[in-house]
Amino acid sequence: MFDRLEIVPAYRTVCEAIEKEIMTGRLGPGDQLPTETELAQQFGLTRHTVREGLRILEEGGLVGREAGRRLFVKQPHYAESAPRATRALIMQRVTFRELWEVSMSLEPAAADRAARHVTDADIKALEDNLAAMEKAFAEDRSIIALDIAFHTLVAEIGGNKALLLAREPISQLFYPALSRLFDHPGNRLTGPRRLIDAHRKIIEAMKLRDAVEAEAWMRRHIADFRRGYDHCGFDVDEPVAHREQD
């Protein structure tokens, strides 16, 4: 008996053919794609079918257009590919424990690398973030978005693209996890204050270009994240729920 054949939609074939050209390097960042009419002629398909294939590529961040120009190949930013992976993590019902365990590996590594590559301009950006966080805390506003931005800055300073791509989907789940933590009456003030103090220590180590100390303080900082959950009596094996940012 023959297995049932899987019929691939024509628009998917268009998408996969162009994606292959990009992945093999025959089409590189900045290269323009042929027009829809030209592609339709090359593939022997209708423009509507070609348009559907291009739409998938555009949604995936592989191609884009500016001010009505023709589509061109993009180099996707790590933040553009993160939402899909974050949704997959949520659907897999990733727990706080799993989130925390991975963060204990990635975030200290990012701090260590950042301390070895940090510039004066980077220090200024980190200090500006800390100042904004202190101001928000003093005004009783959420500091969570600023905390996520701080950790992203640290990872960007290190310049390891693989690390950036690995941590970004996970970092998006910090928002619901921290929201839950900081909403708890027993942690509403102490949690943000301890977070700010840890960021200050990490920046101090960065200013000294002390990778060992930066890594150690980041490790303490992430460990404190877990202690906060235990202190509030939360179940670390509960899935991290999706929560909209403020």
C-alpha positions as CSV (number, residue, x, y, z in Angstrom):
1,M,0.0,0.0,0.0
2,F,1.2,3.5,-0.8
3,D,1.3,6.2,1.9
4,R,-1.1,9.1,1.4
5,L,0.7,11.9,-0.5
6,E,0.9,15.3,1.2
7,I,-0.2,18.0,-1.2
8,V,1.8,21.1,-0.5
9,P,-0.1,24.4,-1.3
10,A,1.4,26.3,-4.2
11,Y,2.0,29.4,-2.1
12,R,4.0,27.3,0.4
13,T,6.2,26.1,-2.5
14,V,6.8,29.7,-3.4
15,C,7.7,30.6,0.2
16,E,10.1,27.6,0.5
17,A,11.8,28.2,-2.8
18,I,12.6,31.8,-2.0
19,E,13.6,30.9,1.6
20,K,16.0,28.3,0.2
21,E,17.7,31.0,-1.9
22,I,18.1,33.2,1.2
23,M,19.3,30.4,3.5
24,T,22.0,29.3,0.9
25,G,23.2,32.8,0.6
26,R,22.3,33.2,-3.1
27,L,20.0,36.0,-2.0
28,G,21.6,38.2,0.7
29,P,20.4,41.0,3.0
30,G,19.5,44.1,0.9
31,D,18.9,42.1,-2.3
32,Q,15.7,43.0,-4.0
33,L,13.3,40.2,-5.0
34,P,11.7,40.1,-8.5
35,T,8.3,41.7,-8.8
36,E,5.2,39.6,-8.1
37,T,4.6,39.5,-11.9
38,E,8.1,38.3,-12.6
39,L,7.8,35.7,-9.8
40,A,4.4,34.5,-11.1
41,Q,5.9,34.0,-14.6
42,Q,9.0,32.1,-13.2
43,F,6.9,29.8,-11.0
44,G,4.0,29.5,-13.5
45,L,1.5,30.6,-10.8
46,T,-0.9,33.4,-10.3
47,R,0.1,36.7,-8.7
48,H,-2.3,36.0,-5.9
49,T,-0.6,32.7,-5.1
50,V,2.8,34.4,-5.2
51,R,1.6,37.2,-3.0
52,E,0.5,34.6,-0.3
53,G,4.0,33.1,-0.3
54,L,5.6,36.4,0.0
55,R,3.3,37.3,2.9
56,I,4.5,34.4,4.9
57,L,8.1,35.4,4.3
58,E,7.3,38.9,5.3
59,E,5.6,37.8,8.5
60,G,8.6,35.7,9.3
61,G,10.9,38.7,9.0
62,L,13.0,37.3,6.1
63,V,11.8,40.0,3.6
64,G,10.4,43.5,4.0
65,R,9.7,46.7,2.2
66,E,10.2,50.4,2.9
67,A,8.0,53.2,1.7
68,G,6.3,51.1,-1.0
69,R,9.5,49.8,-2.5
70,R,9.9,46.3,-3.8
71,L,10.5,43.5,-1.3
72,F,14.1,43.0,-0.3
73,V,15.8,40.4,1.8
74,K,16.1,41.4,5.5
75,Q,18.5,40.2,8.2
76,P,15.9,39.5,10.9
77,H,16.4,41.1,14.2
78,Y,16.4,38.6,17.1
79,A,13.4,40.4,18.6
80,E,11.4,39.8,15.5
81,S,11.8,36.0,15.7
82,A,11.2,35.9,19.4
83,P,7.3,36.2,19.6
84,R,6.7,32.9,17.8
85,A,9.1,31.0,20.0
86,T,7.6,32.7,23.1
87,R,4.1,31.5,22.1
88,A,5.5,28.0,21.6
89,L,7.0,28.1,25.2
90,I,3.6,29.2,26.5
91,M,1.8,26.5,24.6
92,Q,4.3,24.0,26.0
93,R,3.3,25.2,29.5
94,V,6.8,26.1,30.5
95,T,7.1,26.4,34.2
96,F,8.7,29.1,36.3
97,R,11.3,26.5,37.4
98,E,12.2,25.8,33.8
99,L,12.4,29.6,33.0
100,W,14.6,30.2,36.0
101,E,17.0,27.3,35.3
102,V,17.7,28.5,31.8
103,S,18.1,32.0,33.0
104,M,20.6,30.9,35.6
105,S,22.8,29.7,32.7
106,L,22.2,32.5,30.1
107,E,22.1,35.7,32.1
108,P,25.4,35.2,34.1
109,A,27.1,34.2,30.8
110,A,25.8,37.4,29.2
111,A,27.1,39.5,32.1
112,D,30.5,37.9,31.9
113,R,30.8,38.5,28.2
114,A,29.4,42.1,28.5
115,A,32.0,43.0,31.1
116,R,34.8,42.0,28.6
117,H,33.4,44.1,25.8
118,V,31.7,47.0,27.5
119,T,32.4,50.6,26.3
120,D,31.9,53.9,28.0
121,A,28.8,54.4,25.8
122,D,27.4,51.1,27.0
123,I,28.0,52.1,30.6
124,K,26.1,55.3,30.0
125,A,23.1,53.3,28.5
126,L,23.1,51.0,31.5
127,E,23.2,53.9,33.9
128,D,20.4,55.7,32.1
129,N,18.3,52.6,32.4
130,L,19.1,52.4,36.1
131,A,18.2,56.0,36.6
132,A,14.9,55.5,34.8
133,M,14.2,52.5,36.9
134,E,14.9,54.4,40.2
135,K,12.6,57.2,39.1
136,A,9.8,54.8,38.1
137,F,10.1,53.0,41.5
138,A,10.0,56.3,43.4
139,E,6.8,57.3,41.5
140,D,5.2,53.9,42.2
141,R,5.3,52.9,38.5
142,S,6.2,49.4,37.1
143,I,9.9,48.8,36.5
144,I,9.4,45.5,34.7
145,A,9.8,46.8,31.2
146,L,13.0,48.6,32.3
147,D,14.3,45.4,33.9
148,I,13.8,43.5,30.7
149,A,15.5,46.3,28.7
150,F,18.4,46.2,31.2
151,H,19.0,42.5,30.6
152,T,18.7,42.9,26.9
153,L,21.3,45.7,27.0
154,V,23.7,43.4,28.8
155,A,23.2,40.7,26.3
156,E,23.6,43.1,23.4
157,I,26.9,44.5,24.8
158,G,28.4,41.0,24.7
159,G,27.6,40.8,21.0
160,N,27.0,37.1,20.8
161,K,24.2,36.6,18.3
162,A,23.5,33.0,19.3
163,L,23.1,34.1,22.9
164,L,20.8,36.9,21.9
165,L,18.6,34.6,19.8
166,A,18.5,32.0,22.6
167,R,17.5,34.3,25.4
168,E,15.1,36.7,23.7
169,P,12.0,34.3,23.7
170,I,12.7,33.4,27.3
171,S,13.1,37.0,28.3
172,Q,9.6,37.8,27.1
173,L,8.2,35.5,29.8
174,F,9.9,37.5,32.5
175,Y,7.1,40.0,32.2
176,P,4.3,37.8,33.5
177,A,6.7,36.2,36.1
178,L,7.8,39.5,37.5
179,S,4.3,41.0,37.4
180,R,3.1,38.2,39.6
181,L,6.0,38.6,41.9
182,F,5.7,42.4,42.3
183,D,2.0,42.3,42.7
184,H,2.3,40.2,45.8
185,P,1.8,42.4,49.0
186,G,4.7,40.9,50.7
187,N,7.1,41.7,47.9
188,R,5.7,44.8,46.3
189,L,8.4,47.1,47.8
190,T,11.3,44.8,48.7
191,G,11.4,42.9,45.4
192,P,11.9,46.0,43.1
193,R,14.3,47.5,45.6
194,R,16.5,44.4,45.6
195,L,16.3,44.2,41.9
196,I,17.5,47.8,41.5
197,D,20.4,47.2,44.0
198,A,21.5,44.1,42.0
199,H,21.5,46.1,38.8
200,R,23.6,48.8,40.4
201,K,26.2,46.2,41.5
202,I,26.3,44.7,38.1
203,I,27.0,48.1,36.5
204,E,29.7,48.8,39.1
205,A,31.4,45.6,38.0
206,M,31.0,46.5,34.4
207,K,32.7,49.9,35.0
208,L,35.7,48.0,36.4
209,R,35.6,45.6,33.5
210,D,35.5,42.9,36.1
211,A,33.9,39.9,34.3
212,V,34.1,37.6,37.4
213,E,32.3,40.1,39.6
214,A,29.7,40.9,36.9
215,E,28.9,37.2,36.4
216,A,28.7,36.6,40.2
217,W,26.3,39.5,40.8
218,M,24.1,38.5,37.9
219,R,24.1,34.9,39.3
220,R,23.0,36.3,42.7
221,H,20.4,38.5,41.0
222,I,18.8,35.5,39.2
223,A,19.0,33.4,42.3
224,D,17.1,36.1,44.2
225,F,14.4,35.9,41.5
226,R,13.8,32.3,42.6
227,R,13.9,33.2,46.3
228,G,11.2,35.8,45.7
229,Y,8.9,33.2,44.3
230,D,9.6,30.9,47.3
231,H,9.1,33.8,49.8
232,C,5.7,34.5,48.2
233,G,4.7,30.9,48.4
234,F,4.2,30.5,44.6
235,D,4.4,27.0,43.0
236,V,7.6,27.1,40.8
237,D,6.2,24.2,38.8
238,E,3.2,26.1,37.6
239,P,3.2,27.2,34.0
240,V,4.2,30.8,33.4
241,A,1.0,32.4,32.2
242,H,0.8,34.9,29.3
243,R,0.2,38.4,30.5
244,E,-0.1,41.6,28.5
245,Q,2.5,44.3,29.2
246,D,1.4,47.5,30.8
